[in-house]
Amino acid sequence: MMKLSHTPVDSIEMFGREVFVKRDDLLHPEFSGNKARKFAYFLEHEFPGVQKVIGYGSAQANSLYSMSALAKLRGWQLDFYVDHIASHIKTQQEGNYARACQNGANIIDLSELDDREGRDTLTYIEERVLPEEKMAVFVPEGGRCGYAEFGVSKLAGEICEWFKEQGLLSLIVFLPSGTGTTALFLNKYFVEQGVTIRVLTCAAVGGDDYLKLQFEELSDDVIYHPEIVVMPKKYHFGKLYREFYEMWQRVCNTGIEFELLYDPLGWLALEHYLNTTADKTPVMYLHQGGLLGNVSMLPRYQRKYGD
């Protein structure tokens, strides 16, 4: 039986205070945490005539593996387009790319196509692929689409239930953001339900202005937009920082393993927020899974900074 909802909430001590952790890492591993929420719509609804799902992103993305699992369950073909595939990724026996291949994903490297003609990945799909694919579902990068609201709203409902059971007066839900999809739809739910829960996030990909644009594409009503914690230092996505590795080791010492791409910045941003405000509101950190990516990320950190 696949566990796709109702994950537990644990409590750890970080930064001298209690932090609750919503354990979406305990969702079925094939859906890699928040992708189970984003892709729930595709599992729970019928798509008559659909034979293929089309996606794009990084060859190491959690969404690649999760979409391959979705396609396998639905009996669909997955065509997943990537800008390029690094040679070392192709030789790995574990990780998102290897597991997606085992699930039968068709991973298309645009750098090897003659008709790319300088297009970025999304433009290529829109101009060359989708016009020819009449029986396919297209899922934007990272699951950033309206379909995601269905599953993320269920997650928000679970958090509301827990919030009421605990008798809390207010709550901050914190998570790092890529496309910002999960953060926005969570905050939208809380606003519409009129509960005293607010979402804080940080921009892990592309910076604060990029994240604001992602919010605007999903909803032009700013009342739904989460608060972005502005970091004093600019971090480049995917780059290995010593403070990331040290924070990851520190938080993993609580007994819960986190992933190495988004969570180190997430915890740094939460620490920065708590250290620079007098906010005593209880905090819940949303663990979004993605641990399969540690198979490739951890050796890189260990080679650079040691154990």
N, C-alpha and C positions, 0 to 999 in steps of 0.2 A: 504494500500500500504506500503510495507516494504522499509524503507530508508536505502540503502546500499552503498551510495556514496555521494559525493559533500556536505560535512559538512562545516559549517561556520568556520571562523577564528575570534576569539575575541581577545581583548587586555586587559591585566591586568598590574598592577605595582607590581613588586617583586624585591627585592635587589636594590632598588633605580633606577630601569630602567624599560622601557616598555618591556614586554614579550608577544609575540603573542601566542595564544593557538589554535591549530587545534582541533576542537571539535568532534573527532570521538566517544566521549561518547554519541553523539546525533544520532548515527546510531541506527537502530532498536535494542531494548534492548535484544532480543533473541540471537543476535550475539555479544553482549558484547564487543563493540569497535573493537579492532584489529582483533578479530576472524572473523568479517564480511569480512575483507580484506583477511585474510588467507584462508577462506573457500569459497570465491567468485567463485573460479574455479568449485567447486562441485555443485554450484547452476546454473551456466551458461553453463555447458557442459553435454552432455548425457553420461550415463554409461550403455550401453545395458546389461541386464542380472544381474546387480548388485542388490542385495537384502539386503546387510548388510554393515555397516561401523564399523570398529574396531579401537578403540583408547585406550590410557592409560594415566595415570597421577594421580594427587591427587584427592581425593574424594571431595575437595573443589575448584577444578580448574575451571576457567572461561571456559576453553575449553570443559569441561564435559557438561555444560549447553548448550553451543553453538552447540556442536556436536549433542546433543539430539534434538535441534530445527531443525538442518539441516536434521537429519534422519526423523523427523516427517514430514517435508515439502516434502522430496523426497519419502516418503513411505518406508523407509529402517528401518531395525532393527539396533539399536546401542548396541554393546557389548563394554563396557568400563572397562578396567582392572585396578585395584588399588592394591597397596601393602598391604594396610589395611584400614579399616574404623573406626575411633574413635567412641566410643559409643555415645558421645554427638552429633555427626554429624547426626546420624540416627534419633534423636528425634527432630531435628529442623524442623520448619514449613516453613521457608524461606531459601534462599541461593541457591547456585549452585546445591548442592546434591539434595535438596528437589524438586527444579524445574525440574531437569533432570529426577527424578523419575516420576514426574507428566507427563512428555513428553513420558514416556514409555521406558526409558533407562534401559538396563540390565547391572547393575553395579556389576562386579565380584570381590570379595574380595579374593586375592590370599592366604591370610593367612589362609583361611578356606578350601583350596583345598589339597587333599591328594597327588596329583601328582606334586606338585610344586617342591619338592626335592631340595630346596635351590636356585632355579633360581631367578634372578631379574625379574622385570616385562617384560622388553623388550625381554629378552632371552626366557622366558616362551611363550610369544606370537609367537616368531619366530620359536621355536621348537615344541610347542604343539598345537598352534591354527592355524596359517596361512597355514600349509600343508593340513589341513582339510577344509579350507574355500576358495573354488575356485571362489565363486561369491561374494566376499567381497572387499571393498576398505579399505586399512590400512592407517591410518593417524598417523605419529609419534607424540610424546609428544609435546604439545604446537603448533601443526601445523607446526613443523620444517621439511619442505620438499619442493621440487621444485614446487609443485602445488601452494604454497603460493605466488610465484613470480607474478602470474597473477593478483591477487587482490592488492598486495602491489604496483605493478607498476602503477595501476590506482590511488592509493593514491598519489604516487609520482607525477603523472601527474597533479593532482589537486593542489598540492603544487607549482608546476612549473607555472601553470596558475595564481595562486594568486601572486606569486613572480613577475611575469612580469606585472601584473595589478598594483601592488604597485610601480613599477619602482625602485625596490631595486637593488643595485649593487652586494650584497652578502647576504647570509643567513646561519645561523646555525640551523639545525633541531635537537632538543634534545629529547631523550626518554630513559627510563630505559629498560634494556634487561633481558629476561630470557634465551631463546634459542638464541636470537640475530637474529632471522629470519627477522623480520620487519626491523630492523636497517640495516642489510646487503643488502636486496633487495631494500630498499630506496636508499642507497648510490650507489649501482650498477646502478640504473636508472639515478641518477644525473650525475655520471661519464660518462655514455654512451651518455647522452644528451649534455654533455659539458657545463652544467650550473654551476654557481658559488654558489652552495648550497652544504654544507658538513654536514655529520651526526656525531654527538657526542652521546655517550651512556655511561652507567655504568653497571657493572655486578651486577645484583640483586641476581643471583643464582650461587653458585659455584665458584665465584671469577674470576679475570681477565684472568688467564690462561685457565680456563674452557671455558670462553666466546670466547677466541681466537680459541680454538679447534672447537667450534661450527661454527665460521666463516669459518674455513678451510674446514669443512665438506660440507658446502654449496657452497663454491667457493675457489679454490686454488690460485686464482689471488688476491694478497694482495692489488692491487689498488682499489678493491671493498670493502675492509674491513673498517668499520667505526673507528674513533678514540675513544679509551676507556679512560674515565676520571678515573684516579687512585685516590682512596680515601685514606686519611691518616689513617683511622681506618677500620678494618675488621668487616663487619656486617654479621651475620648468617641469612640466609633466613628464614622468618617466625617468627623470634624472635622479641619480643616487646621491642623497645627502646624508652626511653623518648624523645629523640631528633626527632625520627620519628613522634611521636604523636604531638609534638609541631609544627613541620614543617607542618604536615597535617592540624592542626587547623589554622595555619597562612595562608596557601595557600587557604584553603576553605573560609576564611574570605574575599577573593576577590570576592566572589559570585559564584564561580564554585566549585562544589564538586568533589574531586578526590578520588581514591581508596586508601586503606590502606596497601596494600602488596608491591607494586612496587613504587608508586608515591612519598612516603616520601623520599626514598633514591634517587629517580630521582631528586627531587627538591634540596636536600642537595648536590648532586653531581654538579648540575648546579650552585648553589651558590658557591661551592668550586672552580669550574672552573673560574667563573667570578671574584672571589676575588683573585685568584692567577695568573691571566693573565691580560694583557692590551688589550685584545680583545674587540673591540667595535662593532663587527659585530651584526646586528639584530638577535634576537633569536626567534625561534618558538618552543614551547613545544608541543609535540604530546600527546594529551589526548587519551589514548587507551581504555577508558571505564573500565569495570570490577567492576562497583559500586555494583553489587549484592553481592559481597564478603564482603562488609562493614557490612552486616547484622550480620555476625558472628565475624568479626574482631573488630568492634567498641566496643561491650560489653566487650571484653577481655581487650582492652586498658583502658576502663573506670573503670573496676574492679582493674586494676593494678595502674593506675595513677590518677583516679578520672576524673571528667568532665572538 
